[in-house]
Amino acid sequence: MTEAAAAPATGAKKDPIWLAGPGLLYLCCFLVIPAGSLLWLSFNDKAGNLTLDGYRQMLTAGVYVKVLLNTFRIAAETTIACLTFGYPVAYWLAHMSERRRRWVILLVLLPFWMSALLKSFAWMVLLSRHGVLAQLASLFGYKGSIDLLYGHWAVVFAMAHTMLPLAIMTILPTLMNIDARLMRAANTLGATSGHAFWRIYFPQSAPGIAAAGLLIFIASLGFFITPALLGSPRETVIGQLLITQVQQLLNWQLAGCLAMLLLVVTLLVCVVYDRIFGISAISGAETSRSQKSLLRSFGLRLVAILAAVTDLLERGVTSCLGRRNLGWLLDAFGILVVAILLLPVLFFPPMAFSSARFLQFPPPGFSLQWMQQYFNSDIWTGATIRSFGIALITAAFATTLAGIAAFGVARTKSRLSSAAFLIFLLPMIVPNIVTAVALFYVFAHLGLIATNIGIALGHTVTAMPLAFIIILTAFKDYDWHLDQAAATLGAKRPEIVRLITIPTVAGSIIAAFLFAFLHSFEELTISLFIGGGVKQTLPKQMWDDVLLQVTPTLAAASVVVLGIVVVVFLIAERTRRTD
């Protein structure tokens, strides 16, 4: 799988792939088996008899069909929006100097690590009838009422805002591997800028675009926080139906049917992607898949049309602005997108220190009352401490299991390495809402509902792929000749690992730990189910406050979360880059 995999396993009598065993067993126990149990429920009635009544009810009831179609539509529109705005930003980043690119990437990734709950809460205030946009419009003389909330496009915008950093960072590695001299060579041979881009540059970036589209579409299918807060009943999605069926109606059969549908759609999308690009293209690797002639013909005609349109636009802009360097347009676009991404990050502090008695932006004055109320509240501080503890346990579990597995996958020469790699990515492929509901069903039988350890076990499932990828990337670049040299000098395998291997990749291990911590600290979906309404994590407490009573105390809690995220994120990025 990697160059490192070809290196001989010095001093090892067994193939190191066995080191992935504990992590694979964990995922089998807490993901594969729970998901399988939930899906089996979809074929059973309350008496335990096999039946297809759940699927018949789901497909014949108009409300369920409408919600299913609405979910796929919102996911598709979110994906298109992310690719449309993410590709130019990735192109902008790919042509920057290394130092400047590093700082801009930090600004892009920072809002990505803010939870969707916090960002949705920010948009609730910014886009409301008396929000910032409405106030700006009134300053410019607009007399009408502006209310951008509780509609279809508010949901799509907020979801695209959440997923846009993922699109940018998935496309960027592919663009950075494209030889920029090819464009100059095409221009030298007489190609216009439009034709050089669409016929030479863009086809080489297609695997990155497709990988970003795959990840965003799959993740968008499992969204429920943003549609619940920013949408109307017309924007109800599958995730909301799952919550209703499990927590209110206790209809496990229909919940299993809905989960089965999400998994089937997800797997079909993955199969189609694999048939066209090869699943290895997700990591930016080259693929030898041969494209079908019909698909290739359609693609060539499409890029020809886009090239002609681009040339017309370029001539129009040139006639208006003159024949000067138009690179500033891309700079302006990139700066604008990054500014919009950072807007929710900059939004909370003013309201947390507001003198107003209710949420108001901009605040009328400065006050510490809401911060004091937050720190004096046993409910808020208790939820914060609980989230800290669970996040530490999660980070320790996920980093240990993923680190051992990454070492085994990087060192093995077995063909099983590809299968192990894909299994460790399963929590990213299975929609998070399905994982949460499946764990809730199994943990209810194990007595782990409303327990801290139950929440930590669930968070470990979804945090493990992140830690695995970070550590595996470090081992991918590791010089295995260091281990061979130490073995030649008489060092034993445990000594080599303890004194050479681990210290060399320590930065990435620490970064994996911190990112797993961040993931758990801000995770809501699993906490919503496994906490059982008794063990309140900080995101769950914030969710309840948003639904029941939105007060400035929520803004104060958001500032605390934001501060923790910023500090941990910057430390993680620094340690990872010093590896």
C-alpha positions as CSV (number, residue, x, y, z in Angstrom):
1,M,0.0,0.0,0.0
2,T,2.9,2.3,0.7
3,E,6.6,2.4,0.0
4,A,7.1,1.7,3.7
5,A,5.2,-1.5,3.3
6,A,7.8,-2.8,1.0
7,A,10.5,-2.5,3.7
8,P,11.4,-5.7,5.4
9,A,9.9,-6.2,8.8
10,T,13.2,-6.3,10.7
11,G,13.2,-8.8,13.5
12,A,9.6,-9.7,13.1
13,K,8.6,-13.3,12.8
14,K,5.0,-12.6,12.0
15,D,3.5,-10.3,9.4
16,P,2.8,-7.0,11.3
17,I,-0.8,-6.8,9.9
18,W,-1.9,-8.6,13.0
19,L,-1.3,-5.4,14.9
20,A,-4.4,-4.0,13.2
21,G,-6.4,-6.8,14.9
22,P,-7.4,-4.9,18.1
23,G,-8.7,-1.9,16.2
24,L,-10.6,-4.1,13.7
25,L,-12.1,-6.1,16.6
26,Y,-13.2,-2.9,18.3
27,L,-14.9,-1.6,15.1
28,C,-16.5,-5.0,14.6
29,C,-17.9,-5.0,18.1
30,F,-19.0,-1.3,18.2
31,L,-19.9,-0.6,14.6
32,V,-20.4,-3.6,12.3
33,I,-22.4,-5.7,14.8
34,P,-24.6,-2.8,16.1
35,A,-25.3,-1.7,12.5
36,G,-26.1,-5.3,11.5
37,S,-28.4,-5.7,14.5
38,L,-30.2,-2.5,13.6
39,L,-30.6,-3.6,10.0
40,W,-31.9,-7.0,11.1
41,L,-34.6,-5.2,13.1
42,S,-35.9,-3.7,9.9
43,F,-37.0,-7.2,8.8
44,N,-38.8,-8.1,12.1
45,D,-42.0,-7.0,13.7
46,K,-42.6,-6.6,17.4
47,A,-43.3,-10.3,17.8
48,G,-40.0,-11.2,16.1
49,N,-41.5,-12.4,12.9
50,L,-39.8,-11.8,9.5
51,T,-41.7,-9.2,7.6
52,L,-41.3,-6.4,5.0
53,D,-44.0,-4.2,6.5
54,G,-41.5,-1.6,7.6
55,Y,-40.2,-1.1,4.0
56,R,-43.8,-1.2,2.7
57,Q,-44.8,1.5,5.2
58,M,-41.7,3.6,4.4
59,L,-42.2,3.5,0.6
60,T,-45.9,3.9,0.5
61,A,-46.4,6.6,3.0
62,G,-46.1,9.9,1.2
63,V,-44.4,11.7,4.1
64,Y,-41.5,9.3,4.3
65,V,-41.0,9.3,0.5
66,K,-41.0,13.1,0.6
67,V,-38.5,13.2,3.4
68,L,-36.2,10.7,1.6
69,L,-36.2,12.7,-1.6
70,N,-35.7,15.9,0.3
71,T,-32.7,14.4,2.1
72,F,-31.0,13.4,-1.2
73,R,-31.8,16.7,-2.8
74,I,-30.3,18.7,0.1
75,A,-27.2,16.4,0.1
76,A,-26.8,16.8,-3.7
77,E,-27.2,20.6,-3.5
78,T,-24.7,20.9,-0.6
79,T,-22.2,18.8,-2.6
80,I,-22.6,21.0,-5.7
81,A,-22.2,24.2,-3.7
82,C,-19.1,22.9,-1.9
83,L,-17.4,21.8,-5.2
84,T,-18.4,25.0,-6.9
85,F,-16.9,27.3,-4.2
86,G,-14.2,24.9,-2.9
87,Y,-12.4,24.2,-6.2
88,P,-11.4,27.9,-6.9
89,V,-10.2,28.2,-3.3
90,A,-8.2,25.0,-3.6
91,Y,-6.7,26.3,-6.9
92,W,-5.9,29.6,-5.2
93,L,-4.1,27.7,-2.4
94,A,-2.2,25.4,-4.7
95,H,-0.6,28.4,-6.5
96,M,0.5,30.1,-3.3
97,S,4.0,30.1,-1.7
98,E,4.4,27.4,0.9
99,R,4.5,29.8,3.9
100,R,1.4,31.8,2.9
101,R,-0.5,28.6,2.1
102,R,0.2,27.2,5.5
103,W,-1.4,30.2,7.2
104,V,-4.4,30.3,5.0
105,I,-5.0,26.5,5.5
106,L,-5.0,27.1,9.2
107,L,-7.8,29.7,8.7
108,V,-9.7,27.3,6.5
109,L,-9.5,24.4,8.9
110,L,-10.3,26.4,12.1
111,P,-14.0,26.7,11.4
112,F,-14.1,23.1,10.3
113,W,-13.3,22.0,13.8
114,M,-16.2,24.1,15.2
115,S,-19.2,21.9,15.6
116,A,-22.2,22.3,13.3
117,L,-24.3,23.1,16.4
118,L,-22.2,26.3,17.1
119,K,-22.2,27.4,13.5
120,S,-25.9,26.8,13.1
121,F,-26.5,28.8,16.3
122,A,-24.4,31.7,14.8
123,W,-26.4,31.7,11.6
124,M,-29.7,31.7,13.6
125,V,-28.7,35.1,15.0
126,L,-27.0,36.5,11.9
127,L,-29.7,35.6,9.4
128,S,-32.7,36.3,11.7
129,R,-35.3,39.0,11.0
130,H,-33.4,41.4,13.3
131,G,-29.9,40.0,12.6
132,V,-26.8,41.5,11.2
133,L,-27.8,41.3,7.5
134,A,-31.2,42.8,8.2
135,Q,-29.5,45.7,10.1
136,L,-27.1,46.3,7.2
137,A,-29.9,46.3,4.7
138,S,-31.8,48.9,6.7
139,L,-28.7,51.1,6.9
140,F,-28.6,51.1,3.1
141,G,-32.2,52.2,2.9
142,Y,-34.1,48.9,2.5
143,K,-37.5,49.2,4.2
144,G,-38.8,45.6,3.8
145,S,-38.5,42.7,6.1
146,I,-35.6,40.3,5.7
147,D,-35.8,36.8,7.2
148,L,-33.5,34.3,5.7
149,L,-34.1,31.6,8.3
150,Y,-36.3,28.5,8.2
151,G,-36.1,27.8,4.5
152,H,-34.5,25.4,2.1
153,W,-31.6,27.6,1.0
154,A,-30.7,28.6,4.6
155,V,-30.2,24.8,5.3
156,V,-28.1,24.3,2.1
157,F,-26.0,27.4,2.8
158,A,-25.2,26.4,6.4
159,M,-24.5,22.7,5.5
160,A,-22.2,23.9,2.6
161,H,-20.5,26.3,5.0
162,T,-19.8,23.4,7.4
163,M,-18.5,21.0,4.6
164,L,-16.6,23.5,2.5
165,P,-13.3,23.1,4.3
166,L,-13.5,19.4,3.7
167,A,-14.0,20.0,0.0
168,I,-11.0,22.4,-0.2
169,M,-8.6,20.1,1.7
170,T,-9.6,17.1,-0.3
171,I,-9.1,18.7,-3.7
172,L,-5.9,20.6,-2.7
173,P,-3.5,17.6,-2.7
174,T,-4.6,16.6,-6.2
175,L,-4.1,20.1,-7.5
176,M,-0.6,20.4,-5.9
177,N,0.5,17.3,-7.7
178,I,-0.4,18.7,-11.2
179,D,2.6,20.0,-13.2
180,A,1.9,23.7,-13.8
181,R,4.3,23.7,-16.8
182,L,1.6,21.8,-18.8
183,M,-0.6,24.9,-18.8
184,R,2.3,27.1,-20.0
185,A,3.2,24.5,-22.7
186,A,-0.4,24.5,-23.9
187,N,-0.5,28.3,-24.1
188,T,2.8,28.2,-26.0
189,L,1.2,25.9,-28.6
190,G,-1.6,28.3,-29.1
191,A,-4.3,27.2,-26.7
192,T,-6.3,29.9,-25.0
193,S,-6.4,30.1,-21.2
194,G,-9.9,28.5,-21.1
195,H,-9.0,25.6,-23.3
196,A,-5.7,25.0,-21.5
197,F,-7.4,24.9,-18.2
198,W,-10.5,22.8,-19.1
199,R,-8.7,20.4,-21.5
200,I,-5.3,20.0,-19.6
201,Y,-5.6,21.0,-16.0
202,F,-9.1,20.2,-15.0
203,P,-9.1,16.5,-16.2
204,Q,-6.1,15.8,-14.0
205,S,-7.9,17.2,-11.0
206,A,-11.1,15.1,-11.5
207,P,-10.1,12.4,-9.0
208,G,-9.8,15.0,-6.2
209,I,-13.1,16.6,-7.2
210,A,-14.8,13.2,-7.2
211,A,-13.3,12.2,-3.8
212,A,-14.5,15.5,-2.3
213,G,-18.0,15.0,-3.8
214,L,-18.2,11.5,-2.4
215,L,-17.2,12.5,1.1
216,I,-19.5,15.5,1.2
217,F,-22.5,13.7,-0.2
218,I,-22.2,10.8,2.3
219,A,-21.7,13.2,5.2
220,S,-24.6,15.4,4.2
221,L,-27.0,12.4,4.2
222,G,-26.5,12.0,7.9
223,F,-27.0,15.7,8.8
224,F,-29.9,16.6,11.2
225,I,-28.6,19.4,13.4
226,T,-28.6,22.1,10.7
227,P,-32.0,21.2,9.2
228,A,-33.5,21.0,12.6
229,L,-32.3,24.5,13.7
230,L,-32.4,26.4,10.4
231,G,-35.1,24.7,8.4
232,S,-38.8,24.5,8.4
233,P,-40.9,21.2,8.5
234,R,-40.5,21.2,4.7
235,E,-36.7,20.7,5.2
236,T,-37.1,17.6,7.4
237,V,-34.4,15.0,6.6
238,I,-33.9,11.3,7.4
239,G,-31.8,12.0,10.5
240,Q,-34.7,13.8,12.1
241,L,-37.0,11.0,11.3
242,L,-34.6,8.5,12.9
243,I,-34.6,10.5,16.1
244,T,-38.4,10.7,16.1
245,Q,-38.8,7.0,15.5
246,V,-36.3,6.0,18.2
247,Q,-36.8,8.6,21.0
248,Q,-40.5,9.4,20.7
249,L,-42.3,6.5,18.9
250,L,-39.9,3.6,19.8
251,N,-40.5,2.2,16.3
252,W,-37.3,0.3,15.9
253,Q,-38.5,-1.5,12.8
254,L,-39.0,1.7,10.8
255,A,-35.8,3.2,12.2
256,G,-34.0,0.1,10.9
257,C,-35.6,0.6,7.5
258,L,-34.5,4.2,7.4
259,A,-30.9,3.2,8.5
260,M,-30.8,0.5,5.8
261,L,-31.8,3.0,3.2
262,L,-29.0,5.4,4.2
263,L,-26.5,2.6,4.1
264,V,-27.6,1.3,0.8
265,V,-27.4,4.7,-0.8
266,T,-24.0,5.3,0.7
267,L,-22.7,2.0,-0.5
268,L,-24.1,2.5,-4.0
269,V,-22.4,5.9,-4.2
270,C,-19.1,4.3,-3.1
271,V,-19.5,1.5,-5.7
272,V,-20.1,3.9,-8.5
273,Y,-17.1,6.0,-7.4
274,D,-14.9,2.9,-7.3
275,R,-16.0,1.8,-10.7
276,I,-15.1,5.2,-12.2
277,F,-12.0,6.3,-10.2
278,G,-11.0,3.5,-8.0
279,I,-11.4,3.8,-4.2
280,S,-7.7,4.5,-3.8
281,A,-8.2,7.9,-5.5
282,I,-9.7,9.2,-2.2
283,S,-6.2,9.4,-0.8
284,G,-4.9,11.2,-3.9
285,A,-3.3,8.1,-5.3
286,E,-3.1,7.6,-9.1
287,T,-5.7,5.2,-10.5
288,S,-5.5,3.0,-13.6
289,R,-9.3,2.7,-14.0
290,S,-10.3,2.8,-17.7
291,Q,-13.2,5.1,-18.2
292,K,-16.1,4.0,-20.4
293,S,-16.1,5.5,-23.9
294,L,-19.6,7.0,-23.4
295,L,-18.6,8.7,-20.2
296,R,-15.3,9.9,-21.7
297,S,-17.1,11.3,-24.8
298,F,-19.6,13.1,-22.6
299,G,-16.8,14.6,-20.5
300,L,-14.9,15.8,-23.6
301,R,-17.9,17.6,-25.0
302,L,-18.7,19.1,-21.6
303,V,-15.2,20.5,-21.1
304,A,-15.2,21.9,-24.7
305,I,-18.4,23.8,-23.9
306,L,-17.0,25.1,-20.6
307,A,-13.7,26.1,-22.3
308,A,-15.6,28.2,-24.9
309,V,-17.7,29.8,-22.2
310,T,-14.6,30.6,-20.2
311,D,-13.0,32.2,-23.2
312,L,-16.1,34.4,-23.8
313,L,-16.1,35.5,-20.1
314,E,-12.4,36.3,-20.2
315,R,-12.9,38.5,-23.2
316,G,-15.8,40.2,-21.6
317,V,-13.9,40.9,-18.4
318,T,-10.9,42.1,-20.3
319,S,-12.9,44.5,-22.4
320,C,-14.4,46.0,-19.2
321,L,-11.2,46.1,-17.0
322,G,-8.5,46.3,-19.7
323,R,-5.7,43.9,-20.5
324,R,-4.1,43.7,-17.1
325,N,-3.4,40.8,-14.7
326,L,-6.7,39.5,-13.5
327,G,-5.2,37.3,-10.8
328,W,-6.6,39.7,-8.2
329,L,-10.1,38.4,-9.0
330,L,-9.1,34.9,-7.7
331,D,-7.4,36.5,-4.7
332,A,-10.5,38.5,-3.9
333,F,-12.7,35.4,-4.3
334,G,-10.5,33.4,-2.0
335,I,-10.3,36.1,0.7
336,L,-14.1,36.5,0.6
337,V,-14.7,32.7,1.0
338,V,-12.2,32.5,3.9
339,A,-13.8,35.5,5.6
340,I,-17.3,33.9,5.4
341,L,-15.9,30.7,6.8
342,L,-14.4,32.6,9.8
343,L,-17.6,34.7,10.4
344,P,-19.1,32.3,12.9
345,V,-15.8,32.1,14.7
346,L,-15.7,35.9,15.2
347,F,-19.4,36.1,16.1
348,F,-19.6,34.7,19.6
349,P,-17.2,36.8,21.7
350,P,-19.1,40.1,21.4
351,M,-22.4,38.5,22.5
352,A,-20.8,36.6,25.3
353,F,-19.7,39.9,26.9
354,S,-22.9,41.8,26.1
355,S,-24.8,43.9,28.6
356,A,-28.1,43.0,26.9
357,R,-30.6,40.7,28.7
358,F,-31.1,38.7,25.5
359,L,-29.1,37.7,22.5
360,Q,-28.4,40.9,20.5
361,F,-25.7,41.6,17.9
362,P,-24.0,44.0,18.0
363,P,-24.2,44.2,21.8
364,P,-25.2,47.5,23.3
365,G,-22.4,47.4,25.9
366,F,-19.8,45.3,27.7
367,S,-20.6,43.0,30.7
368,L,-19.2,39.9,32.3
369,Q,-22.7,38.8,33.6
370,W,-23.1,35.9,31.2
371,M,-19.6,34.5,31.7
372,Q,-20.2,34.7,35.4
373,Q,-23.5,32.9,35.0
374,Y,-21.9,30.2,33.0
375,F,-19.1,29.6,35.5
376,N,-21.5,29.8,38.5
377,S,-23.9,27.2,37.0
378,D,-23.4,23.6,38.1
379,I,-25.2,22.4,35.0
380,W,-22.9,24.2,32.6
381,T,-19.7,23.5,34.4
382,G,-20.6,19.9,35.1
383,A,-21.3,19.3,31.4
384,T,-18.0,20.9,30.5
385,I,-16.0,18.8,32.9
386,R,-17.8,15.7,31.7
387,S,-17.0,16.5,28.1
388,F,-13.4,17.0,29.1
389,G,-13.2,13.7,30.8
390,I,-14.9,11.8,28.0
391,A,-12.8,13.5,25.4
392,L,-9.6,12.5,27.2
393,I,-10.7,8.8,27.4
394,T,-11.8,8.8,23.8
395,A,-8.5,10.3,22.6
396,A,-6.5,7.8,24.6
397,F,-8.5,4.8,23.2
398,A,-8.6,6.0,19.6
399,T,-5.0,7.0,19.4
400,T,-3.7,3.8,21.0
401,L,-5.8,1.5,18.8
402,A,-5.3,3.5,15.6
403,G,-1.6,4.0,16.3
404,I,-0.9,0.3,16.7
405,A,-3.0,-0.5,13.6
406,A,-1.3,2.2,11.5
407,F,2.1,0.8,12.4
408,G,1.0,-2.7,11.3
409,V,-0.6,-1.5,8.1
410,A,2.5,0.6,7.2
411,R,4.9,-2.3,7.8
412,T,3.0,-5.2,6.3
413,K,3.4,-6.7,2.9
414,S,0.1,-8.6,3.1
415,R,-2.7,-8.0,0.7
416,L,-4.9,-7.6,3.7
417,S,-3.6,-4.1,4.3
418,S,-6.0,-2.6,1.8
419,A,-9.0,-4.3,3.5
420,A,-7.8,-3.1,6.9
421,F,-7.4,0.4,5.6
422,L,-11.0,0.4,4.2
423,I,-12.4,-1.0,7.4
424,F,-10.8,1.7,9.5
425,L,-12.5,4.2,7.2
426,L,-15.9,2.7,7.8
427,P,-16.9,5.1,10.5
428,M,-16.4,7.9,7.9
429,I,-18.6,6.1,5.4
430,V,-21.4,5.0,7.6
431,P,-23.6,8.1,8.3
432,N,-23.0,9.3,11.9
433,I,-26.7,9.2,12.7
434,V,-26.9,5.5,11.8
435,T,-23.9,4.7,14.0
436,A,-25.5,6.6,16.9
437,V,-28.9,4.8,16.6
438,A,-27.2,1.4,16.2
439,L,-25.0,1.9,19.3
440,F,-28.1,3.1,21.3
441,Y,-29.9,-0.1,20.5
442,V,-27.0,-2.4,21.5
443,F,-25.9,-0.3,24.5
444,A,-29.5,-0.5,25.8
445,H,-29.1,-4.2,26.1
446,L,-25.6,-3.9,27.7
447,G,-26.6,-1.3,30.3
448,L,-24.3,1.4,28.8
449,I,-27.0,4.0,28.2
450,A,-26.6,7.2,30.3
451,T,-23.0,6.3,31.2
452,N,-19.8,8.2,30.6
453,I,-18.0,5.0,29.4
454,G,-20.8,4.3,26.9
455,I,-20.4,7.8,25.4
456,A,-16.6,7.4,25.3
457,L,-16.9,4.0,23.5
458,G,-19.2,5.6,20.9
459,H,-16.9,8.6,20.4
460,T,-13.9,6.3,19.9
461,V,-15.6,4.6,17.0
462,T,-16.0,7.9,15.1
463,A,-12.6,9.4,16.2
464,M,-10.5,6.3,15.2
465,P,-10.4,7.0,11.5
466,L,-9.1,10.5,12.0
467,A,-6.3,9.3,14.3
468,F,-5.5,6.4,12.0
469,I,-5.1,8.5,8.9
470,I,-2.9,11.1,10.7
471,I,-0.5,8.4,12.2
472,L,-0.5,6.3,9.0
473,T,0.6,9.4,7.0
474,A,3.5,9.8,9.4
475,F,4.5,6.2,9.0
476,K,4.2,6.6,5.3
477,D,7.0,9.2,5.4
478,Y,9.1,7.4,8.0
479,D,12.6,6.2,7.1
480,W,12.5,2.5,8.0
481,H,16.2,2.2,7.5
482,L,16.6,3.7,11.0
483,D,14.9,0.6,12.4
484,Q,17.1,-1.6,10.3
485,A,20.3,0.2,11.4
486,A,19.3,-0.2,15.1
487,A,18.5,-3.9,14.7
488,T,21.9,-4.3,13.0
489,L,23.5,-2.8,16.1
490,G,21.8,-5.3,18.3
491,A,18.7,-3.4,19.4
492,K,15.6,-5.5,20.2
493,R,12.2,-4.8,18.5
494,P,10.7,-3.2,21.7
495,E,13.7,-1.0,22.2
496,I,13.6,0.1,18.5
497,V,9.9,1.0,18.8
498,R,10.3,2.8,22.1
499,L,13.5,4.7,21.5
500,I,13.5,5.3,17.7
501,T,10.1,4.8,16.0
502,I,7.7,6.4,18.5
503,P,10.0,9.5,19.2
504,T,10.4,10.1,15.4
505,V,6.6,10.2,14.8
506,A,5.7,11.6,18.2
507,G,4.4,14.9,16.7
508,S,1.8,13.1,14.6
509,I,0.8,10.9,17.5
510,I,0.2,13.9,19.7
511,A,-1.7,15.6,16.9
512,A,-3.8,12.5,16.4
513,F,-4.6,12.5,20.2
514,L,-5.5,16.2,20.1
515,F,-7.7,15.9,17.1
516,A,-9.5,12.9,18.5
517,F,-10.0,15.0,21.7
518,L,-11.5,17.8,19.7
519,H,-13.8,15.4,17.8
520,S,-15.1,14.0,21.1
521,F,-15.4,17.3,22.8
522,E,-17.7,18.7,20.2
523,E,-19.6,15.5,19.2
524,L,-23.3,15.8,19.6
525,T,-25.1,13.0,17.7
526,I,-23.8,10.0,19.7
527,S,-24.0,12.0,23.0
528,L,-27.6,12.8,22.2
529,F,-28.5,9.1,22.1
530,I,-26.1,7.4,24.4
531,G,-26.3,10.1,27.1
532,G,-30.0,9.2,27.5
533,G,-30.8,12.8,28.7
534,V,-29.0,12.0,32.0
535,K,-25.3,12.4,31.2
536,Q,-25.2,15.8,29.7
537,T,-22.1,16.7,27.7
538,L,-21.4,20.3,26.8
539,P,-22.7,20.0,23.2
540,K,-25.8,18.2,24.5
541,Q,-26.4,20.9,27.1
542,M,-26.0,23.6,24.3
543,W,-28.4,21.6,22.1
544,D,-31.1,21.6,24.8
545,D,-30.6,25.4,25.4
546,V,-31.0,26.1,21.7
547,L,-34.2,24.1,21.6
548,L,-35.8,25.3,24.9
549,Q,-34.5,28.8,25.8
550,V,-31.8,30.7,23.8
551,T,-30.0,32.9,26.3
552,P,-26.7,34.8,26.3
553,T,-25.4,32.1,28.6
554,L,-25.3,29.9,25.5
555,A,-23.0,32.5,23.8
556,A,-20.7,32.4,26.9
557,A,-20.6,28.6,26.6
558,S,-19.8,29.0,22.9
559,V,-16.9,31.2,23.7
560,V,-15.5,28.6,26.1
561,V,-15.8,25.9,23.5
562,L,-14.3,28.2,20.8
563,G,-11.3,29.0,23.1
564,I,-10.7,25.3,23.7
565,V,-11.0,24.4,20.1
566,V,-8.6,27.2,19.0
567,V,-5.9,26.3,21.5
568,V,-6.1,22.6,21.0
569,F,-6.2,23.0,17.2
570,L,-3.2,25.3,17.1
571,I,-1.2,22.9,19.3
572,A,-2.2,19.9,17.2
573,E,-1.2,21.7,14.0
574,R,2.1,22.8,15.4
575,T,3.1,19.4,16.7
576,R,2.0,17.7,13.5
577,R,4.1,20.1,11.4
578,T,7.2,19.6,13.6
579,D,7.1,15.9,13.1
